[in-house]
Every structure is written in C-alpha cells, then in structure tokens.
Amino acid sequence: MAYSQTRSLRRRRTEASKPIYQSPLKPHSEPQIDNDDDDYRYTVCEECGSGDAADKLLLCDKCDRGFHLFCLRPIIVSVPKGRWFCPSCSSQKKKLKRFPLIQTKIVDFFRIQRSTERTQKLNHDIQKKRKRSSSLVMSKKKRKLLPFNPTEDPLRRMEQMASLATALTTTGTEFSNELTYMPSMAPRSANQAILEHGGMQVLSKEDTETLNLCKSMMAGGEWPPLMVVFDPKEGFTVEADRFIKDLTIITEYVGDVDFLKKRENYEGDSMMTLISATDPSRSLVICPDKHGNIARFVNGINNHTPDGKKKQNVKCVRFDVKGECRVLLIANRDIRKGERLYYDYNGYLNEYPTQHFI
C-alpha cells in the first residue's frame, strides 16, 4: 500500500477557512482574521487528552474541539475534504442505508451477465488439470492458486453482493472489477511489468486460467463468499462467509491507475502500489476511491505488534500477467467462516502508518 505523508493539520483542519469576524467592542473597525497558531496552539485531543502529534489533530468545524486522526473510531487516515464535524456535532448519525435486496437492482448495479457455457467449460478444464497434477511428485512443486468457492445458496449470494453495494454507494464508489484508465491519468500503455525495479514474478499459465475463471464467475453472478460489514471502530470491513482454503484468490485489487508523482498529496486511504519503477517518474499506483471493488474494504493489520501480525490471513501479491502488472489478494492460510480479512498494507515497504490500527 503506497502512502503519501498526511499533510499538516495545524489549523488546516479541512478546506474550510476560519470566518472573518468583527470585535464586539469595535463594530466599525476593520475586519480581523484569527491568528491561527495563537488560537489553536493549546488544542488537545478530546479522546486521549494529549496535544502531541499536532500534525495529526483534526478540528471540528462546529465546536472547534480537537481529535487525533488515529483516536477517532473508525480511524481517519487523512484530512476529509470539505467541512468536518466531530461525532458529537455530526448530523449524519442516521442509520446506514442498506442497498435493497432486489435481484434486478443487484444485477444492474454489478452489470451481471448470464453464466456462459465458456465459464462452465473453463471451470471443468481447470478441475481436470488439478486432478491430473495431484501426484506426490507434483505436490512438491510450486503450489497453485485456487479459485474461490461461491456460496451455493443464491439468496445468500445476493446478500453478499448487497453488502458490497451498500459499502460502495455509501463511500461514493462506482463498482469496477478491472483496472480503470481514465483520460486524465496514466494510460494503459504505462502499465508495463518490465519497469518494476528488481523485476516482477510472472503469473503461471495455470494460475492465469484460475484468475480468469474467478473473473468469469463474478461476471455471471457467482460471487466470492465474502460479506462487507460495518464496524463502529474499523468502518467497513470484510468477513469470510464460508470456509476459504489457503491460496484461494480472494479478489483483484482494482481502481483508477495513475502515476505516483501525481498522487503525492493524495488524501485517500487506500492507495496501492502497482509498479515501483527504477525510474520513479514511471511508478504507478491504484486509487480505488472513484472506481473499485471489495478489495478496498479489506483492512490492514497493525504490523507494529505481534498480535496485529497474527491477524493477517491475506497476502497482497503483484504479478506480471501478459506483460501488465496485476495485484491479487490471496489467502495465506485457511480462513474460517466469520473471520475478518486482514493483510499487511506495507508488504516489503514500511511507509504506511499502521501503528494506530486496531
């Protein structure tokens, strides 16, 4: 997960500016503007009582009380755009609006197509290959990725999809299950796995077929067994809705592809490294705030604590797929039903501030 340093929050709490006022003792005097540093230098966090980490203090636009980004629940990773109100002043305490459990609406939202014979044949072919390669000799070779196993109950699958639709609509994100290349951002031609510093592992032919099968199943409405739930401390998060076996493809991390250099001041909390190029000007990131899928709701571990590291059950891996880089979330152990999904935002990097994660 790529990370751009949170901008200074000392009096720059949001984009809203401090209003101009007149002294009540001099009604006809010239308007004066508050001295920001003088007025707010003694601000402390209402949650922890500390004034430390002033660059992480967020001020309410109504009551002017301060809150550390990492003391809020759910945690806020970066400064919200526009005006921000603390939990006490917020008028947005209304109940979460859930996406309707109506088949036609869900089909339209995810642009689901009928399952084709090609998908069924692809699944059959992969299963045949796996049976042929199940000998003792083959088992000692590289372990193969597995396709997700959809829930058999169609109603339960609808509930799973509706939970994701709720999270996407609440966050203002349009569903996409592929990397998107917008006109004002990086073109698809910029996504060249060969640019990766130190090289990138190539996804094998068999694993590529497995990835394509997962994509085909989702396009036909056969969904990964995942449920998006809202937690008051963690925000939207993802739970396994049935047993998931080690090395199962959970999903692909998708969103808008852009150059890292253009996202240095990006305020989103889900920016993912796509290519870390030898030439920094050609490095790419994935930004899922406008277009994305369930990947953006899988939470990160606190990799500063042993307990945090124990929670990890998903790994994030970048692959060279036919010359382009693709980012996959893969189960790194067996995941039981009801278990929440977590992965390490940093991977081999140590740039993302996870020390305040739950």
C-alpha positions in Angstrom: 0.0 0.0 0.0 1.6 3.2 -1.1 1.4 6.2 1.3 1.8 9.9 0.9 2.5 11.8 4.1 -0.5 13.3 5.8 -0.5 17.0 5.3 -0.1 19.3 8.3 -3.3 19.7 10.2 -2.4 22.7 12.4 -5.4 25.0 11.7 -5.7 23.5 8.2 -8.3 21.2 9.6 -10.3 20.9 6.3 -10.6 23.0 3.2 -13.0 25.3 5.2 -11.4 28.6 6.2 -11.8 30.4 9.5 -14.6 33.0 9.2 -13.8 36.7 9.4 -15.3 38.4 12.4 -15.5 41.9 14.0 -14.7 42.7 17.6 -17.9 43.4 19.5 -16.1 46.3 21.2 -15.3 48.0 17.9 -18.3 47.3 15.5 -17.0 49.7 12.8 -13.3 48.7 12.9 -11.7 46.8 10.1 -12.4 43.0 10.0 -9.6 40.9 11.6 -8.6 37.4 11.0 -7.7 35.0 13.8 -4.1 34.3 14.4 -4.2 30.5 13.7 -1.2 29.5 15.6 -2.0 31.6 18.7 -5.6 30.4 18.9 -5.0 26.7 18.5 -1.6 26.0 19.9 -3.1 24.7 23.1 -5.6 22.4 21.4 -5.6 18.8 22.7 -7.3 15.6 21.6 -10.7 15.1 23.3 -10.1 11.3 23.2 -6.6 10.9 24.6 -6.1 14.3 26.2 -2.7 14.9 24.5 -1.6 17.8 22.4 1.2 15.7 20.9 1.3 14.9 17.1 -0.2 18.3 16.3 0.0 17.5 12.6 -2.5 14.7 13.2 -5.0 16.8 15.1 -8.3 17.4 13.3 -10.5 20.2 14.4 -14.3 20.1 14.3 -15.8 22.9 12.1 -18.6 23.5 14.6 -17.2 23.2 18.2 -13.5 23.6 17.4 -12.6 20.7 19.6 -9.6 18.6 18.5 -9.3 14.9 17.7 -6.3 12.9 16.6 -7.0 11.2 13.3 -5.9 7.9 14.9 -8.0 8.4 18.0 -11.3 8.6 16.1 -13.4 5.4 15.5 -13.3 4.5 12.7 -9.8 5.9 12.3 -9.5 8.7 9.7 -6.3 8.2 7.7 -6.2 11.6 6.0 -7.9 15.1 6.2 -11.5 14.9 5.0 -12.4 17.1 2.0 -14.7 20.0 2.9 -16.2 20.6 6.3 -15.8 18.0 9.1 -17.8 17.6 12.3 -16.9 15.5 15.3 -19.1 12.6 16.4 -21.0 14.9 18.9 -21.7 17.6 16.4 -22.3 15.5 13.4 -25.8 15.5 11.9 -25.0 12.3 10.0 -26.0 9.9 12.8 -28.8 8.4 10.7 -28.9 4.7 10.2 -26.8 3.2 7.5 -28.9 3.0 4.3 -28.6 -0.6 3.0 -28.8 -1.5 -0.7 -32.1 -3.1 -1.5 -32.1 -6.9 -1.6 -33.8 -6.9 -5.0 -32.3 -9.1 -7.7 -32.9 -6.7 -10.7 -31.2 -3.9 -8.8 -28.2 -6.0 -7.8 -27.9 -7.4 -11.4 -27.9 -3.8 -12.8 -25.5 -2.5 -10.1 -22.9 -5.1 -10.8 -23.7 -5.5 -14.5 -24.1 -9.2 -14.1 -24.4 -11.3 -17.2 -25.8 -14.8 -17.6 -23.3 -17.6 -16.8 -22.0 -18.8 -20.1 -21.0 -22.3 -21.3 -17.5 -21.0 -21.7 -17.2 -20.3 -17.9 -18.5 -23.7 -17.1 -16.1 -25.4 -19.6 -13.2 -23.3 -18.1 -14.0 -24.5 -14.6 -14.3 -28.1 -15.8 -10.9 -27.9 -17.6 -9.2 -26.5 -14.6 -10.6 -29.2 -12.3 -9.4 -31.9 -14.7 -5.9 -30.4 -14.8 -5.7 -30.3 -11.0 -6.7 -33.9 -10.7 -4.0 -35.0 -13.1 -1.4 -33.0 -11.2 -2.3 -34.4 -7.7 0.5 -36.9 -7.6 3.2 -36.9 -4.9 5.8 -35.6 -7.3 3.7 -32.7 -8.5 2.8 -31.7 -4.9 6.4 -30.9 -4.2 6.4 -28.3 -7.0 5.1 -24.8 -6.8 1.7 -24.7 -5.2 -1.1 -23.5 -7.4 -3.6 -20.8 -6.8 -7.2 -21.8 -6.2 -10.4 -20.2 -7.5 -12.8 -19.0 -4.8 -15.7 -21.4 -4.0 -19.0 -19.5 -4.3 -21.9 -19.9 -1.8 -24.4 -22.4 -3.2 -27.5 -20.5 -1.9 -28.4 -17.9 -4.5 -30.2 -15.8 -1.9 -27.1 -15.7 0.3 -25.0 -14.6 -2.7 -27.5 -11.8 -3.2 -27.0 -10.7 0.4 -23.2 -10.8 -0.1 -23.4 -8.6 -3.2 -25.9 -6.3 -1.5 -23.5 -5.8 1.4 -20.8 -4.7 -1.0 -23.2 -2.4 -2.9 -24.1 -0.8 0.4 -20.4 -0.1 1.1 -19.7 1.2 -2.4 -22.7 3.5 -2.5 -22.0 4.9 1.0 -18.5 5.8 0.0 -19.5 7.1 -3.4 -17.5 4.5 -5.3 -18.6 3.1 -8.7 -18.2 -0.7 -9.0 -15.4 -1.9 -11.2 -13.8 -5.3 -11.3 -10.9 -4.2 -13.6 -8.2 -1.7 -13.5 -9.5 1.6 -15.0 -7.5 4.0 -17.1 -9.1 7.5 -17.1 -8.2 10.1 -19.7 -6.5 12.5 -17.2 -4.5 9.8 -15.5 -1.9 7.2 -16.6 -2.6 5.4 -19.9 -2.8 1.6 -20.1 0.5 1.7 -22.1 2.2 2.9 -18.9 1.4 -0.4 -17.1 4.5 -2.4 -18.1 5.6 -5.0 -15.6 9.1 -4.9 -17.1 9.5 -1.4 -15.5 9.4 -2.9 -11.9 12.7 -2.3 -10.0 14.2 -5.7 -9.5 11.7 -7.5 -11.7 8.3 -9.0 -11.0 7.2 -12.6 -10.8 5.2 -13.9 -13.7 1.8 -15.5 -13.1 2.0 -19.0 -14.5 -0.3 -20.1 -17.3 -2.4 -22.3 -15.0 -2.8 -19.6 -12.3 -3.7 -17.1 -15.1 -6.5 -19.5 -16.1 -7.6 -19.6 -12.5 -7.7 -15.8 -12.3 -9.7 -15.7 -15.5 -12.1 -18.3 -14.1 -12.7 -16.1 -11.0 -13.4 -13.1 -13.2 -15.8 -15.1 -15.3 -17.7 -16.4 -12.3 -18.1 -12.9 -10.9 -19.3 -11.6 -14.2 -22.0 -14.3 -14.1 -23.1 -13.6 -10.6 -21.1 -16.3 -8.8 -19.6 -14.3 -6.0 -16.7 -14.8 -3.6 -18.1 -15.9 -0.2 -17.5 -12.6 1.4 -19.7 -10.2 3.4 -19.0 -6.5 3.9 -20.0 -5.3 7.4 -19.8 -2.0 9.2 -17.8 -1.9 12.5 -18.0 1.3 14.6 -14.3 1.1 15.3 -12.9 -0.2 11.9 -15.5 1.2 9.5 -16.4 -1.1 6.6 -14.6 -4.4 6.8 -14.8 -7.8 5.1 -15.7 -11.2 6.6 -15.5 -14.7 5.2 -19.0 -16.0 4.7 -17.8 -19.6 4.4 -14.6 -21.5 4.8 -11.8 -20.3 2.5 -8.9 -22.5 1.7 -5.2 -21.4 1.8 -4.0 -20.0 -1.6 -7.5 -19.1 -2.7 -7.8 -16.0 -4.9 -9.9 -13.5 -2.8 -10.1 -10.8 -5.4 -8.0 -8.5 -7.6 -7.1 -5.0 -6.3 -8.6 -2.6 -8.8 -9.2 1.1 -9.2 -8.0 4.1 -11.2 -4.4 3.8 -12.3 -2.3 6.9 -12.0 1.4 8.0 -11.8 2.7 8.1 -8.2 4.2 11.5 -8.8 0.7 13.0 -9.4 -0.6 11.5 -6.2 1.9 12.8 -3.7 -0.8 14.8 -2.0 -3.5 12.2 -2.4 -5.9 12.2 0.6 -7.4 8.8 0.1 -6.7 5.9 2.5 -6.5 3.0 0.0 -3.8 3.9 -2.5 -2.0 0.7 -3.6 1.4 0.4 -5.3 1.0 -1.1 -8.8 4.6 -0.6 -10.2 7.6 0.6 -8.2 9.8 1.5 -11.2 13.5 2.0 -11.4 12.6 5.5 -12.8 10.4 7.0 -10.1 8.6 9.1 -12.6 7.1 5.9 -14.1 5.9 4.4 -10.9 2.2 3.6 -10.8 -0.5 3.4 -8.1 -4.1 2.2 -7.9 -6.6 4.6 -6.4 -10.0 2.9 -5.6 -11.9 6.0 -4.3 -13.8 6.5 -7.5 -13.9 3.0 -9.1 -13.3 -0.2 -7.1 -14.5 -3.5 -5.7 -14.4 -5.3 -2.4 -10.6 -5.1 -2.1 -10.7 -1.5 -0.8 -12.7 -2.7 2.2 -10.2 -5.4 3.3 -8.5 -3.8 6.3 -4.8 -3.7 7.2 -3.0 -5.2 10.2 -1.1 -3.3 12.8 2.3 -4.6 11.8 4.0 -2.9 14.8 2.6 -5.5 17.3 2.9 -9.4 17.4 -0.9 -9.6 17.9 -1.5 -7.4 14.9 0.7 -9.6 12.7 -1.2 -12.7 13.9 -4.4 -11.4 12.4 -3.0 -11.5 8.8 -4.8 -14.1 6.7 -4.5 -12.5 3.3 -1.4 -11.5 1.3 -1.1 -8.9 -1.4 1.0 -10.0 -4.4 1.9 -8.3 -7.6 2.2 -10.4 -10.7 3.3 -9.9 -14.3 0.2 -11.0 -16.3 0.9 -11.0 -20.0 3.2 -8.0 -19.6 1.0 -5.9 -17.4 1.1 -5.7 -13.6 -1.9 -7.0 -11.6 -2.4 -7.0 -7.9 -4.1 -10.0 -6.3 -5.3 -10.6 -2.7 -4.7 -14.3 -1.9 -5.5 -16.3 1.3 -2.2 -17.1 3.0 -3.8 -19.6 5.3 -7.1 -21.3 5.8 -9.8 -18.8 6.8 -12.7 -19.9 8.8 -16.3 -18.7 8.4 -16.9 -15.4 10.2 -13.2 -14.5 10.3 -12.4 -11.0 9.2 -9.9 -10.5 6.4 -6.6 -8.6 7.0 -3.4 -8.1 5.1 -0.2 -6.1 5.6 -0.6 -2.7 3.9 3.2 -2.3 3.8 4.4 -5.6 2.4 8.1 -5.2 1.9 7.8 -1.4 2.3 7.5 0.4 5.7 5.8 3.6 4.6 2.2 3.2 5.7 1.5 4.3 9.4 -0.2 1.2 10.8 0.8 1.7 14.4 -2.6 3.0 15.3 -4.6 0.3 13.5 -6.8 -1.8 15.8 
